[in-house]
């Protein structure tokens, strides 16, 4: 999860426009809450520059 978040931030955040990270409405009910928390934790860690 952390590697995917970091990759997305690097790819989509490049350039002058930046990238607004957010979850979307399609997180499935069988996704563990720990994965969702890891997604946000990684976004905070890697996204703050």
PDBQT receptor file of N, H, CA, C and O in Angstrom, charges set to zero:
ATOM      1  N   UNK A   1       0.823  -1.180   0.000  1.00  0.00    +0.000 N 
ATOM      2  CA  UNK A   1       0.000   0.000   0.000  1.00  0.00    +0.000 C 
ATOM      3  C   UNK A   1       0.871   1.250   0.000  1.00  0.00    +0.000 C 
ATOM      4  O   UNK A   1       0.643   2.180  -0.774  1.00  0.00    +0.000 OA
ATOM      5  N   UNK A   2       1.862   1.262   0.868  1.00  0.00    +0.000 N 
ATOM      6  H   UNK A   2       2.048   0.507   1.497  1.00  0.00    +0.000 HD
ATOM      7  CA  UNK A   2       2.724   2.445   0.976  1.00  0.00    +0.000 C 
ATOM      8  C   UNK A   2       3.488   2.704  -0.321  1.00  0.00    +0.000 C 
ATOM      9  O   UNK A   2       3.634   3.849  -0.747  1.00  0.00    +0.000 OA
ATOM     10  N   UNK A   3       3.969   1.638  -0.937  1.00  0.00    +0.000 N 
ATOM     11  H   UNK A   3       3.850   0.707  -0.591  1.00  0.00    +0.000 HD
ATOM     12  CA  UNK A   3       4.720   1.805  -2.189  1.00  0.00    +0.000 C 
ATOM     13  C   UNK A   3       3.814   2.348  -3.290  1.00  0.00    +0.000 C 
ATOM     14  O   UNK A   3       4.244   3.191  -4.078  1.00  0.00    +0.000 OA
ATOM     15  N   UNK A   4       2.581   1.885  -3.358  1.00  0.00    +0.000 N 
ATOM     16  H   UNK A   4       2.231   1.201  -2.718  1.00  0.00    +0.000 HD
ATOM     17  CA  UNK A   4       1.638   2.372  -4.384  1.00  0.00    +0.000 C 
ATOM     18  C   UNK A   4       1.310   3.845  -4.169  1.00  0.00    +0.000 C 
ATOM     19  O   UNK A   4       1.253   4.620  -5.123  1.00  0.00    +0.000 OA
ATOM     20  N   UNK A   5       1.095   4.227  -2.915  1.00  0.00    +0.000 N 
ATOM     21  H   UNK A   5       1.141   3.597  -2.139  1.00  0.00    +0.000 HD
ATOM     22  CA  UNK A   5       0.811   5.633  -2.614  1.00  0.00    +0.000 C 
ATOM     23  C   UNK A   5       2.000   6.502  -2.998  1.00  0.00    +0.000 C 
ATOM     24  O   UNK A   5       1.840   7.546  -3.629  1.00  0.00    +0.000 OA
ATOM     25  N   UNK A   6       3.189   6.064  -2.613  1.00  0.00    +0.000 N 
ATOM     26  H   UNK A   6       3.319   5.216  -2.100  1.00  0.00    +0.000 HD
ATOM     27  CA  UNK A   6       4.391   6.846  -2.932  1.00  0.00    +0.000 C 
ATOM     28  C   UNK A   6       4.557   6.979  -4.449  1.00  0.00    +0.000 C 
ATOM     29  O   UNK A   6       4.864   8.062  -4.949  1.00  0.00    +0.000 OA
ATOM     30  N   UNK A   7       4.358   5.899  -5.164  1.00  0.00    +0.000 N 
ATOM     31  H   UNK A   7       4.108   5.020  -4.758  1.00  0.00    +0.000 HD
ATOM     32  CA  UNK A   7       4.463   5.922  -6.621  1.00  0.00    +0.000 C 
ATOM     33  C   UNK A   7       3.458   6.914  -7.209  1.00  0.00    +0.000 C 
ATOM     34  O   UNK A   7       3.821   7.742  -8.046  1.00  0.00    +0.000 OA
ATOM     35  N   UNK A   8       2.212   6.835  -6.779  1.00  0.00    +0.000 N 
ATOM     36  H   UNK A   8       1.918   6.163  -6.100  1.00  0.00    +0.000 HD
ATOM     37  CA  UNK A   8       1.187   7.734  -7.317  1.00  0.00    +0.000 C 
ATOM     38  C   UNK A   8       1.505   9.191  -7.020  1.00  0.00    +0.000 C 
ATOM     39  O   UNK A   8       1.307  10.051  -7.878  1.00  0.00    +0.000 OA
ATOM     40  N   UNK A   9       1.991   9.480  -5.829  1.00  0.00    +0.000 N 
ATOM     41  H   UNK A   9       2.152   8.782  -5.132  1.00  0.00    +0.000 HD
ATOM     42  CA  UNK A   9       2.343  10.855  -5.496  1.00  0.00    +0.000 C 
ATOM     43  C   UNK A   9       3.494  11.349  -6.366  1.00  0.00    +0.000 C 
ATOM     44  O   UNK A   9       3.483  12.499  -6.804  1.00  0.00    +0.000 OA
ATOM     45  N   UNK A  10       4.476  10.506  -6.619  1.00  0.00    +0.000 N 
ATOM     46  H   UNK A  10       4.484   9.572  -6.262  1.00  0.00    +0.000 HD
ATOM     47  CA  UNK A  10       5.603  10.907  -7.457  1.00  0.00    +0.000 C 
ATOM     48  C   UNK A  10       5.169  11.138  -8.904  1.00  0.00    +0.000 C 
ATOM     49  O   UNK A  10       5.577  12.119  -9.525  1.00  0.00    +0.000 OA
ATOM     50  N   UNK A  11       4.356  10.251  -9.432  1.00  0.00    +0.000 N 
ATOM     51  H   UNK A  11       4.025   9.454  -8.927  1.00  0.00    +0.000 HD
ATOM     52  CA  UNK A  11       3.940  10.348 -10.832  1.00  0.00    +0.000 C 
ATOM     53  C   UNK A  11       2.953  11.494 -11.041  1.00  0.00    +0.000 C 
ATOM     54  O   UNK A  11       3.165  12.353 -11.896  1.00  0.00    +0.000 OA
ATOM     55  N   UNK A  12       1.893  11.504 -10.270  1.00  0.00    +0.000 N 
ATOM     56  H   UNK A  12       1.721  10.806  -9.575  1.00  0.00    +0.000 HD
ATOM     57  CA  UNK A  12       0.839  12.492 -10.489  1.00  0.00    +0.000 C 
ATOM     58  C   UNK A  12       1.176  13.857  -9.902  1.00  0.00    +0.000 C 
ATOM     59  O   UNK A  12       0.610  14.866 -10.322  1.00  0.00    +0.000 OA
ATOM     60  N   UNK A  13       2.086  13.899  -8.941  1.00  0.00    +0.000 N 
ATOM     61  H   UNK A  13       2.546  13.080  -8.600  1.00  0.00    +0.000 HD
ATOM     62  CA  UNK A  13       2.440  15.167  -8.318  1.00  0.00    +0.000 C 
ATOM     63  C   UNK A  13       3.529  15.930  -9.035  1.00  0.00    +0.000 C 
ATOM     64  O   UNK A  13       3.830  17.067  -8.673  1.00  0.00    +0.000 OA
ATOM     65  N   UNK A  14       4.129  15.321 -10.051  1.00  0.00    +0.000 N 
ATOM     66  H   UNK A  14       3.884  14.397 -10.345  1.00  0.00    +0.000 HD
ATOM     67  CA  UNK A  14       5.202  15.998 -10.791  1.00  0.00    +0.000 C 
ATOM     68  C   UNK A  14       4.618  17.143 -11.603  1.00  0.00    +0.000 C 
ATOM     69  O   UNK A  14       3.492  17.065 -12.094  1.00  0.00    +0.000 OA
ATOM     70  N   UNK A  15       5.387  18.184 -11.732  1.00  0.00    +0.000 N 
ATOM     71  H   UNK A  15       6.302  18.247 -11.333  1.00  0.00    +0.000 HD
ATOM     72  CA  UNK A  15       4.949  19.311 -12.550  1.00  0.00    +0.000 C 
ATOM     73  C   UNK A  15       4.315  20.404 -11.720  1.00  0.00    +0.000 C 
ATOM     74  O   UNK A  15       4.190  20.289 -10.501  1.00  0.00    +0.000 OA
ATOM     75  N   UNK A  16       3.918  21.459 -12.393  1.00  0.00    +0.000 N 
ATOM     76  H   UNK A  16       4.019  21.553 -13.383  1.00  0.00    +0.000 HD
ATOM     77  CA  UNK A  16       3.431  22.648 -11.689  1.00  0.00    +0.000 C 
ATOM     78  C   UNK A  16       2.042  22.497 -11.069  1.00  0.00    +0.000 C 
ATOM     79  O   UNK A  16       1.697  23.244 -10.154  1.00  0.00    +0.000 OA
ATOM     80  N   UNK A  17       1.245  21.552 -11.546  1.00  0.00    +0.000 N 
ATOM     81  H   UNK A  17       1.526  20.945 -12.289  1.00  0.00    +0.000 HD
ATOM     82  CA  UNK A  17      -0.131  21.439 -11.067  1.00  0.00    +0.000 C 
ATOM     83  C   UNK A  17      -0.278  20.770  -9.724  1.00  0.00    +0.000 C 
ATOM     84  O   UNK A  17      -1.200  21.083  -8.970  1.00  0.00    +0.000 OA
ATOM     85  N   UNK A  18       0.627  19.846  -9.408  1.00  0.00    +0.000 N 
ATOM     86  H   UNK A  18       1.376  19.592 -10.020  1.00  0.00    +0.000 HD
ATOM     87  CA  UNK A  18       0.528  19.111  -8.163  1.00  0.00    +0.000 C 
ATOM     88  C   UNK A  18      -0.518  18.009  -8.236  1.00  0.00    +0.000 C 
ATOM     89  O   UNK A  18      -0.993  17.653  -9.314  1.00  0.00    +0.000 OA
ATOM     90  N   UNK A  19      -0.860  17.487  -7.095  1.00  0.00    +0.000 N 
ATOM     91  H   UNK A  19      -0.475  17.776  -6.219  1.00  0.00    +0.000 HD
ATOM     92  CA  UNK A  19      -1.782  16.356  -7.021  1.00  0.00    +0.000 C 
ATOM     93  C   UNK A  19      -2.533  16.434  -5.703  1.00  0.00    +0.000 C 
ATOM     94  O   UNK A  19      -1.918  16.566  -4.645  1.00  0.00    +0.000 OA
ATOM     95  N   UNK A  20      -3.839  16.354  -5.756  1.00  0.00    +0.000 N 
ATOM     96  H   UNK A  20      -4.338  16.246  -6.616  1.00  0.00    +0.000 HD
ATOM     97  CA  UNK A  20      -4.660  16.330  -4.554  1.00  0.00    +0.000 C 
ATOM     98  C   UNK A  20      -4.969  14.877  -4.253  1.00  0.00    +0.000 C 
ATOM     99  O   UNK A  20      -5.692  14.216  -4.998  1.00  0.00    +0.000 OA
ATOM    100  N   UNK A  21      -4.417  14.389  -3.157  1.00  0.00    +0.000 N 
ATOM    101  H   UNK A  21      -3.830  14.926  -2.551  1.00  0.00    +0.000 HD
ATOM    102  CA  UNK A  21      -4.623  12.991  -2.781  1.00  0.00    +0.000 C 
ATOM    103  C   UNK A  21      -5.911  12.863  -1.986  1.00  0.00    +0.000 C 
ATOM    104  O   UNK A  21      -6.147  13.622  -1.045  1.00  0.00    +0.000 OA
ATOM    105  N   UNK A  22      -6.734  11.912  -2.362  1.00  0.00    +0.000 N 
ATOM    106  H   UNK A  22      -6.543  11.296  -3.126  1.00  0.00    +0.000 HD
ATOM    107  CA  UNK A  22      -7.938  11.605  -1.601  1.00  0.00    +0.000 C 
ATOM    108  C   UNK A  22      -8.400  10.192  -1.941  1.00  0.00    +0.000 C 
ATOM    109  O   UNK A  22      -8.120   9.684  -3.026  1.00  0.00    +0.000 OA
ATOM    110  N   UNK A  23      -9.086   9.584  -1.039  1.00  0.00    +0.000 N 
ATOM    111  H   UNK A  23      -9.314   9.997  -0.157  1.00  0.00    +0.000 HD
ATOM    112  CA  UNK A  23      -9.718   8.318  -1.357  1.00  0.00    +0.000 C 
ATOM    113  C   UNK A  23     -10.955   8.639  -2.168  1.00  0.00    +0.000 C 
ATOM    114  O   UNK A  23     -11.394   9.788  -2.213  1.00  0.00    +0.000 OA
ATOM    115  N   UNK A  24     -11.504   7.657  -2.793  1.00  0.00    +0.000 N 
ATOM    116  H   UNK A  24     -11.147   6.723  -2.757  1.00  0.00    +0.000 HD
ATOM    117  CA  UNK A  24     -12.716   7.868  -3.577  1.00  0.00    +0.000 C 
ATOM    118  C   UNK A  24     -13.830   6.997  -3.026  1.00  0.00    +0.000 C 
ATOM    119  O   UNK A  24     -13.629   6.227  -2.087  1.00  0.00    +0.000 OA
ATOM    120  N   UNK A  25     -14.974   7.126  -3.605  1.00  0.00    +0.000 N 
ATOM    121  H   UNK A  25     -15.138   7.752  -4.367  1.00  0.00    +0.000 HD
ATOM    122  CA  UNK A  25     -16.148   6.422  -3.091  1.00  0.00    +0.000 C 
ATOM    123  C   UNK A  25     -16.121   4.919  -3.341  1.00  0.00    +0.000 C 
ATOM    124  O   UNK A  25     -17.007   4.204  -2.872  1.00  0.00    +0.000 OA
ATOM    125  N   UNK A  26     -15.132   4.434  -4.062  1.00  0.00    +0.000 N 
ATOM    126  H   UNK A  26     -14.413   5.015  -4.442  1.00  0.00    +0.000 HD
ATOM    127  CA  UNK A  26     -15.164   3.019  -4.444  1.00  0.00    +0.000 C 
ATOM    128  C   UNK A  26     -14.237   2.123  -3.627  1.00  0.00    +0.000 C 
ATOM    129  O   UNK A  26     -13.782   1.097  -4.132  1.00  0.00    +0.000 OA
ATOM    130  N   UNK A  27     -13.949   2.483  -2.386  1.00  0.00    +0.000 N 
ATOM    131  H   UNK A  27     -14.319   3.317  -1.976  1.00  0.00    +0.000 HD
ATOM    132  CA  UNK A  27     -13.241   1.550  -1.506  1.00  0.00    +0.000 C 
ATOM    133  C   UNK A  27     -14.231   0.440  -1.169  1.00  0.00    +0.000 C 
ATOM    134  O   UNK A  27     -15.291   0.695  -0.597  1.00  0.00    +0.000 OA
ATOM    135  N   UNK A  28     -13.885  -0.765  -1.520  1.00  0.00    +0.000 N 
ATOM    136  H   UNK A  28     -13.024  -0.972  -1.984  1.00  0.00    +0.000 HD
ATOM    137  CA  UNK A  28     -14.788  -1.896  -1.346  1.00  0.00    +0.000 C 
ATOM    138  C   UNK A  28     -14.911  -2.293   0.126  1.00  0.00    +0.000 C 
ATOM    139  O   UNK A  28     -14.004  -2.044   0.919  1.00  0.00    +0.000 OA
ATOM    140  N   UNK A  29     -16.018  -2.901   0.479  1.00  0.00    +0.000 N 
ATOM    141  H   UNK A  29     -16.756  -3.104  -0.165  1.00  0.00    +0.000 HD
ATOM    142  CA  UNK A  29     -16.277  -3.245   1.877  1.00  0.00    +0.000 C 
ATOM    143  C   UNK A  29     -15.332  -4.317   2.414  1.00  0.00    +0.000 C 
ATOM    144  O   UNK A  29     -15.187  -4.450   3.629  1.00  0.00    +0.000 OA
ATOM    145  N   UNK A  30     -14.688  -5.081   1.535  1.00  0.00    +0.000 N 
ATOM    146  H   UNK A  30     -14.806  -4.973   0.548  1.00  0.00    +0.000 HD
ATOM    147  CA  UNK A  30     -13.787  -6.128   2.017  1.00  0.00    +0.000 C 
ATOM    148  C   UNK A  30     -12.341  -5.654   2.159  1.00  0.00    +0.000 C 
ATOM    149  O   UNK A  30     -11.459  -6.462   2.449  1.00  0.00    +0.000 OA
ATOM    150  N   UNK A  31     -12.082  -4.362   1.960  1.00  0.00    +0.000 N 
ATOM    151  H   UNK A  31     -12.799  -3.705   1.724  1.00  0.00    +0.000 HD
ATOM    152  CA  UNK A  31     -10.742  -3.811   2.154  1.00  0.00    +0.000 C 
ATOM    153  C   UNK A  31     -10.529  -3.618   3.653  1.00  0.00    +0.000 C 
ATOM    154  O   UNK A  31     -11.324  -2.948   4.312  1.00  0.00    +0.000 OA
ATOM    155  N   UNK A  32      -9.470  -4.195   4.189  1.00  0.00    +0.000 N 
ATOM    156  H   UNK A  32      -8.824  -4.739   3.654  1.00  0.00    +0.000 HD
ATOM    157  CA  UNK A  32      -9.225  -4.039   5.624  1.00  0.00    +0.000 C 
ATOM    158  C   UNK A  32      -9.014  -2.573   6.009  1.00  0.00    +0.000 C 
ATOM    159  O   UNK A  32      -8.385  -1.809   5.276  1.00  0.00    +0.000 OA
ATOM    160  N   UNK A  33      -9.541  -2.202   7.150  1.00  0.00    +0.000 N 
ATOM    161  H   UNK A  33     -10.052  -2.821   7.746  1.00  0.00    +0.000 HD
ATOM    162  CA  UNK A  33      -9.381  -0.830   7.638  1.00  0.00    +0.000 C 
ATOM    163  C   UNK A  33      -7.909  -0.459   7.774  1.00  0.00    +0.000 C 
ATOM    164  O   UNK A  33      -7.541   0.705   7.620  1.00  0.00    +0.000 OA
ATOM    165  N   UNK A  34      -7.068  -1.450   8.064  1.00  0.00    +0.000 N 
ATOM    166  H   UNK A  34      -7.367  -2.396   8.190  1.00  0.00    +0.000 HD
ATOM    167  CA  UNK A  34      -5.634  -1.194   8.191  1.00  0.00    +0.000 C 
ATOM    168  C   UNK A  34      -5.039  -0.703   6.869  1.00  0.00    +0.000 C 
ATOM    169  O   UNK A  34      -4.126   0.122   6.869  1.00  0.00    +0.000 OA
ATOM    170  N   UNK A  35      -5.551  -1.203   5.754  1.00  0.00    +0.000 N 
ATOM    171  H   UNK A  35      -6.293  -1.874   5.754  1.00  0.00    +0.000 HD
ATOM    172  CA  UNK A  35      -5.060  -0.748   4.451  1.00  0.00    +0.000 C 
ATOM    173  C   UNK A  35      -5.446   0.700   4.188  1.00  0.00    +0.000 C 
ATOM    174  O   UNK A  35      -4.653   1.477   3.656  1.00  0.00    +0.000 OA
ATOM    175  N   UNK A  36      -6.659   1.055   4.563  1.00  0.00    +0.000 N 
ATOM    176  H   UNK A  36      -7.303   0.424   4.996  1.00  0.00    +0.000 HD
ATOM    177  CA  UNK A  36      -7.105   2.435   4.384  1.00  0.00    +0.000 C 
ATOM    178  C   UNK A  36      -6.266   3.353   5.264  1.00  0.00    +0.000 C 
ATOM    179  O   UNK A  36      -5.850   4.424   4.822  1.00  0.00    +0.000 OA
ATOM    180  N   UNK A  37      -6.015   2.946   6.495  1.00  0.00    +0.000 N 
ATOM    181  H   UNK A  37      -6.353   2.076   6.853  1.00  0.00    +0.000 HD
ATOM    182  CA  UNK A  37      -5.183   3.749   7.392  1.00  0.00    +0.000 C 
ATOM    183  C   UNK A  37      -3.765   3.869   6.851  1.00  0.00    +0.000 C 
ATOM    184  O   UNK A  37      -3.172   4.946   6.908  1.00  0.00    +0.000 OA
ATOM    185  N   UNK A  38      -3.217   2.783   6.330  1.00  0.00    +0.000 N 
ATOM    186  H   UNK A  38      -3.698   1.908   6.284  1.00  0.00    +0.000 HD
ATOM    187  CA  UNK A  38      -1.873   2.815   5.751  1.00  0.00    +0.000 C 
ATOM    188  C   UNK A  38      -1.816   3.755   4.555  1.00  0.00    +0.000 C 
ATOM    189  O   UNK A  38      -0.809   4.434   4.351  1.00  0.00    +0.000 OA
ATOM    190  N   UNK A  39      -2.880   3.803   3.765  1.00  0.00    +0.000 N 
ATOM    191  H   UNK A  39      -3.697   3.251   3.930  1.00  0.00    +0.000 HD
ATOM    192  CA  UNK A  39      -2.942   4.711   2.623  1.00  0.00    +0.000 C 
ATOM    193  C   UNK A  39      -2.826   6.154   3.098  1.00  0.00    +0.000 C 
ATOM    194  O   UNK A  39      -2.032   6.920   2.553  1.00  0.00    +0.000 OA
ATOM    195  N   UNK A  40      -3.602   6.530   4.098  1.00  0.00    +0.000 N 
ATOM    196  H   UNK A  40      -4.248   5.907   4.540  1.00  0.00    +0.000 HD
ATOM    197  CA  UNK A  40      -3.543   7.900   4.597  1.00  0.00    +0.000 C 
ATOM    198  C   UNK A  40      -2.214   8.208   5.277  1.00  0.00    +0.000 C 
ATOM    199  O   UNK A  40      -1.662   9.293   5.097  1.00  0.00    +0.000 OA
ATOM    200  N   UNK A  41      -1.702   7.268   6.052  1.00  0.00    +0.000 N 
ATOM    201  H   UNK A  41      -2.151   6.386   6.199  1.00  0.00    +0.000 HD
ATOM    202  CA  UNK A  41      -0.413   7.484   6.705  1.00  0.00    +0.000 C 
ATOM    203  C   UNK A  41       0.686   7.736   5.679  1.00  0.00    +0.000 C 
ATOM    204  O   UNK A  41       1.503   8.642   5.844  1.00  0.00    +0.000 OA
ATOM    205  N   UNK A  42       0.701   6.935   4.628  1.00  0.00    +0.000 N 
ATOM    206  H   UNK A  42       0.037   6.199   4.494  1.00  0.00    +0.000 HD
ATOM    207  CA  UNK A  42       1.712   7.105   3.576  1.00  0.00    +0.000 C 
ATOM    208  C   UNK A  42       1.521   8.427   2.846  1.00  0.00    +0.000 C 
ATOM    209  O   UNK A  42       2.503   9.092   2.515  1.00  0.00    +0.000 OA
ATOM    210  N   UNK A  43       0.300   8.813   2.592  1.00  0.00    +0.000 N 
ATOM    211  H   UNK A  43      -0.497   8.272   2.861  1.00  0.00    +0.000 HD
ATOM    212  CA  UNK A  43       0.033  10.091   1.916  1.00  0.00    +0.000 C 
ATOM    213  C   UNK A  43       0.542  11.253   2.746  1.00  0.00    +0.000 C 
ATOM    214  O   UNK A  43       1.135  12.187   2.205  1.00  0.00    +0.000 OA
ATOM    215  N   UNK A  44       0.322  11.211   4.047  1.00  0.00    +0.000 N 
ATOM    216  H   UNK A  44      -0.159  10.453   4.487  1.00  0.00    +0.000 HD
ATOM    217  CA  UNK A  44       0.834  12.263   4.911  1.00  0.00    +0.000 C 
ATOM    218  C   UNK A  44       2.366  12.263   4.929  1.00  0.00    +0.000 C 
ATOM    219  O   UNK A  44       2.997  13.319   4.885  1.00  0.00    +0.000 OA
ATOM    220  N   UNK A  45       2.943  11.084   4.995  1.00  0.00    +0.000 N 
ATOM    221  H   UNK A  45       2.431  10.226   5.031  1.00  0.00    +0.000 HD
ATOM    222  CA  UNK A  45       4.410  11.000   5.060  1.00  0.00    +0.000 C 
ATOM    223  C   UNK A  45       5.077  11.436   3.757  1.00  0.00    +0.000 C 
ATOM    224  O   UNK A  45       6.008  12.241   3.783  1.00  0.00    +0.000 OA
ATOM    225  N   UNK A  46       4.624  10.926   2.640  1.00  0.00    +0.000 N 
ATOM    226  H   UNK A  46       3.867  10.272   2.619  1.00  0.00    +0.000 HD
ATOM    227  CA  UNK A  46       5.273  11.186   1.368  1.00  0.00    +0.000 C 
ATOM    228  C   UNK A  46       4.754  12.434   0.659  1.00  0.00    +0.000 C 
ATOM    229  O   UNK A  46       5.427  12.980  -0.215  1.00  0.00    +0.000 OA
ATOM    230  N   UNK A  47       3.573  12.878   1.030  1.00  0.00    +0.000 N 
ATOM    231  H   UNK A  47       3.026  12.434   1.740  1.00  0.00    +0.000 HD
ATOM    232  CA  UNK A  47       2.969  13.997   0.306  1.00  0.00    +0.000 C 
ATOM    233  C   UNK A  47       3.347  15.365   0.814  1.00  0.00    +0.000 C 
ATOM    234  O   UNK A  47       3.273  16.341   0.067  1.00  0.00    +0.000 OA
ATOM    235  N   UNK A  48       3.748  15.461   2.057  1.00  0.00    +0.000 N 
ATOM    236  H   UNK A  48       3.809  14.668   2.663  1.00  0.00    +0.000 HD
ATOM    237  CA  UNK A  48       4.113  16.761   2.621  1.00  0.00    +0.000 C 
ATOM    238  C   UNK A  48       5.522  17.140   2.194  1.00  0.00    +0.000 C 
ATOM    239  O   UNK A  48       6.510  16.547   2.629  1.00  0.00    +0.000 OA
ATOM    240  N   UNK A  49       5.585  18.132   1.342  1.00  0.00    +0.000 N 
ATOM    241  H   UNK A  49       4.783  18.614   0.989  1.00  0.00    +0.000 HD
ATOM    242  CA  UNK A  49       6.910  18.573   0.861  1.00  0.00    +0.000 C 
ATOM    243  C   UNK A  49       7.034  20.054   0.979  1.00  0.00    +0.000 C 
ATOM    244  O   UNK A  49       8.071  20.617   0.628  1.00  0.00    +0.000 OA
TER     245      UNK A  49
